[in-house]
Structure formats: C-alpha cells, structure tokens
Amino acid sequence: MADITVRPMATGDADRVLAIYQAGLDAGNASFEVTAPTWAAFDAARLAAHRFVAVDSDGTVLGWIAVSPTSARAVYAGVVEHSVYVDPAAQGRGIARLLLGTLIASTEAAGIWTIQSGIFPENTASLALHERAGFRVIGVRERVGRHHDRWRDVVLLERRSPAVT
Ligand SMILES: CC(C)(COP(=O)(O)OP(=O)(O)OC[C@H]1O[C@@H](n2cnc3c(N)ncnc32)[C@H](O)[C@@H]1OP(=O)(O)O)[C@@H](O)C(=O)NCCC(=O)NCCS
C-alpha cells in the first residue's frame, strides 16, 4: 500500500472514475444501475467536499469513493449515502479500506453523522469491507428491485459516527 495515495477527486479524473464505475456495474453485484452516468450527472448528484480517488505512484486512478445526500429535510442533513468502486485489476490490495477511512474522516470532520449504503447480499467483498469499517446491518429488503430481469434483495447498512455528538 506504500505506493497508493488518496486525494480529492478532480474533474480531470472523470474518465477513469466513470470507467471504474462501469467495470463495477458490469461485474453484476455493485448496483441496480447497468450504465454509469455522464460526468455531469455524477457531478451534480454527489457532494463536492467528500469525493476521493486512490492513485498509484504514476498518478493512475485505481478507485474512488463519493457520497450523495439522502434527503432534503433538515433533520437528515447529516445523513449521506456512499459508493465505492475499485478497478478490478487493483482489488484486494486494501484500496477500498483506504478510501473508506478517508471518507469517514472527512465526513466526521464536517459534522456528518451517518453514512449509509445498500449492498446486494451476493457482494460479499463489500459486506466484509463495510462491516470491518464499523458499519452495521440494519436489515434486508427482500426482492426490492429488478436487475437484469431478476428480483434482488438489498442489505441496508449504516455507520453512525461516534465522533459526532
Ligand atoms: C467492494 C470493493 C469496493 C472492495 O474493494 P477492494 O479494494 O478490493 O477492498 P480492500 O482490498 O480494501 O478490502 C478491504 C476489506 O474488504 C474485505 N474484502 C475485500 N475483498 C474481499 C473478497 N473478495 N472477499 C471477502 N472479503 C473481501 C476484507 O474484509 C478486506 O479487509 P482485510 O483485507 O483486512 O481482510 C471492490 O470489490 C469493488 O470495487 N467491487 C465492485 C464495485 C462494488 O461492488 N462496490 C460496492 C458497491 S456497494
């Protein structure tokens, strides 16, 4: 991991970010979505202050993490939903753990108290990653949506920050 660093996501990262996003969608267990959005749509839906990329020593982007607000209601202003995607060729090296740690620190420093995520039960890598990072399983939504013509469950997870009191 010595060669991997995390920095804020920039507009110039758009192509790599969206390519890694698409690779994750193509693998079939990341999301109900099947096509990555345009950069404009990605950019509009995610908070600018809490988006990061992991880069190798050449500056190549190997993974990213970002959050979206969950509600326009003031009471939920500190509740966000995140996505994390790592290049298939770079998985299993601790990159997602590094990105998630950076996101937790940045959101806590901004007073965001809850990060939530919905994960397919088959996505054992993501479930393990999140449980190790302090997320807890809220429950399982059963056959909540169709993906490639089959109904799929979604496990809801959240991490309530102990630092935001
Ligand atoms: C899920 C994903 C982000 C994990 O990224 P990664 O960089 O490979 O994960 P890391 O190497 O940082 O692993 C962190 C922890 O996750 C768990 N983990 C990662 N890959 C795993 C696997 N294949 N099987 C079981 N656990 C795994 C481990 O607990 C690991 O901790 P450890 O190394 O201390 O045991 C990656 O597989 C990915 O991009 N998948 C496609 C997109 C996706 O599904 N995103 C999540 C949507 S909810």
Ligand as a Chemical Component Dictionary entry (heavy atoms), coordinates in Angstrom:
data_LIG
# 
_chem_comp.id                   LIG 
_chem_comp.type                 NON-POLYMER 
_chem_comp.pdbx_formal_charge   0 
_chem_comp.three_letter_code    LIG 
# 
loop_
_chem_comp_atom.comp_id 
_chem_comp_atom.atom_id 
_chem_comp_atom.alt_atom_id 
_chem_comp_atom.type_symbol 
_chem_comp_atom.charge 
_chem_comp_atom.model_Cartn_x 
_chem_comp_atom.model_Cartn_y 
_chem_comp_atom.model_Cartn_z 
_chem_comp_atom.pdbx_ordinal 
LIG C1  C1  C 0 -16.151 -3.991  -2.892 1  
LIG C2  C2  C 0 -14.843 -3.357  -3.391 2  
LIG C3  C3  C 0 -15.009 -1.850  -3.423 3  
LIG C4  C4  C 0 -13.702 -3.761  -2.407 4  
LIG O1  O1  O 0 -12.528 -3.086  -2.862 5  
LIG P1  P1  P 0 -11.055 -3.621  -2.523 6  
LIG O2  O2  O 0 -10.098 -2.520  -2.747 7  
LIG O3  O3  O 0 -10.832 -4.886  -3.269 8  
LIG O4  O4  O 0 -11.189 -3.954  -0.953 9  
LIG P2  P2  P 0 -9.966  -3.976  0.066  10 
LIG O5  O5  O 0 -8.808  -4.676  -0.569 11 
LIG O6  O6  O 0 -9.755  -2.604  0.610  12 
LIG O7  O7  O 0 -10.526 -4.905  1.210  13 
LIG C5  C5  C 0 -10.990 -4.362  2.417  14 
LIG C6  C6  C 0 -11.722 -5.437  3.187  15 
LIG O8  O8  O 0 -12.843 -5.872  2.428  16 
LIG C7  C7  C 0 -12.985 -7.281  2.532  17 
LIG N1  N1  N 0 -12.846 -7.869  1.226  18 
LIG C8  C8  C 0 -12.362 -7.288  0.108  19 
LIG N2  N2  N 0 -12.433 -8.136  -0.934 20 
LIG C9  C9  C 0 -12.966 -9.277  -0.450 21 
LIG C10 C10 C 0 -13.339 -10.502 -1.039 22 
LIG N3  N3  N 0 -13.154 -10.721 -2.350 23 
LIG N4  N4  N 0 -13.897 -11.440 -0.255 24 
LIG C11 C11 C 0 -14.115 -11.207 1.062  25 
LIG N5  N5  N 0 -13.809 -10.049 1.670  26 
LIG C12 C12 C 0 -13.234 -9.103  0.930  27 
LIG C13 C13 C 0 -11.972 -7.729  3.515  28 
LIG O9  O9  O 0 -12.591 -7.714  4.779  29 
LIG C14 C14 C 0 -10.915 -6.672  3.452  30 
LIG O10 O10 O 0 -10.264 -6.494  4.655  31 
LIG P3  P3  P 0 -8.945  -7.330  5.009  32 
LIG O11 O11 O 0 -8.018  -7.146  3.842  33 
LIG O12 O12 O 0 -8.446  -6.684  6.251  34 
LIG O13 O13 O 0 -9.393  -8.733  5.172  35 
LIG C15 C15 C 0 -14.448 -3.902  -4.787 36 
LIG O14 O14 O 0 -14.571 -5.314  -4.792 37 
LIG C16 C16 C 0 -15.266 -3.324  -5.935 38 
LIG O15 O15 O 0 -14.965 -2.249  -6.459 39 
LIG N6  N6  N 0 -16.333 -4.050  -6.354 40 
LIG C17 C17 C 0 -17.178 -3.588  -7.455 41 
LIG C18 C18 C 0 -17.970 -2.355  -7.065 42 
LIG C19 C19 C 0 -18.777 -2.590  -5.809 43 
LIG O16 O16 O 0 -19.346 -3.638  -5.596 44 
LIG N7  N7  N 0 -18.815 -1.548  -4.964 45 
LIG C20 C20 C 0 -19.560 -1.572  -3.728 46 
LIG C21 C21 C 0 -20.984 -1.273  -4.014 47 
LIG S1  S1  S 0 -21.956 -1.453  -2.520 48 
# 
loop_
_chem_comp_bond.comp_id 
_chem_comp_bond.atom_id_1 
_chem_comp_bond.atom_id_2 
_chem_comp_bond.value_order 
_chem_comp_bond.pdbx_ordinal 
LIG C1  C2  SING 1  
LIG C2  C3  SING 2  
LIG C2  C4  SING 3  
LIG C2  C15 SING 4  
LIG C4  O1  SING 5  
LIG O1  P1  SING 6  
LIG P1  O2  DOUB 7  
LIG P1  O3  SING 8  
LIG P1  O4  SING 9  
LIG O4  P2  SING 10 
LIG P2  O5  DOUB 11 
LIG P2  O6  SING 12 
LIG P2  O7  SING 13 
LIG O7  C5  SING 14 
LIG C5  C6  SING 15 
LIG C6  O8  SING 16 
LIG C6  C14 SING 17 
LIG O8  C7  SING 18 
LIG C7  N1  SING 19 
LIG C7  C13 SING 20 
LIG N1  C8  SING 21 
LIG N1  C12 SING 22 
LIG C8  N2  DOUB 23 
LIG N2  C9  SING 24 
LIG C9  C10 SING 25 
LIG C9  C12 DOUB 26 
LIG C10 N3  SING 27 
LIG C10 N4  DOUB 28 
LIG N4  C11 SING 29 
LIG C11 N5  DOUB 30 
LIG N5  C12 SING 31 
LIG C13 O9  SING 32 
LIG C13 C14 SING 33 
LIG C14 O10 SING 34 
LIG O10 P3  SING 35 
LIG P3  O11 DOUB 36 
LIG P3  O12 SING 37 
LIG P3  O13 SING 38 
LIG C15 O14 SING 39 
LIG C15 C16 SING 40 
LIG C16 O15 DOUB 41 
LIG C16 N6  SING 42 
LIG N6  C17 SING 43 
LIG C17 C18 SING 44 
LIG C18 C19 SING 45 
LIG C19 O16 DOUB 46 
LIG C19 N7  SING 47 
LIG N7  C20 SING 48 
LIG C20 C21 SING 49 
LIG C21 S1  SING 50 
# 
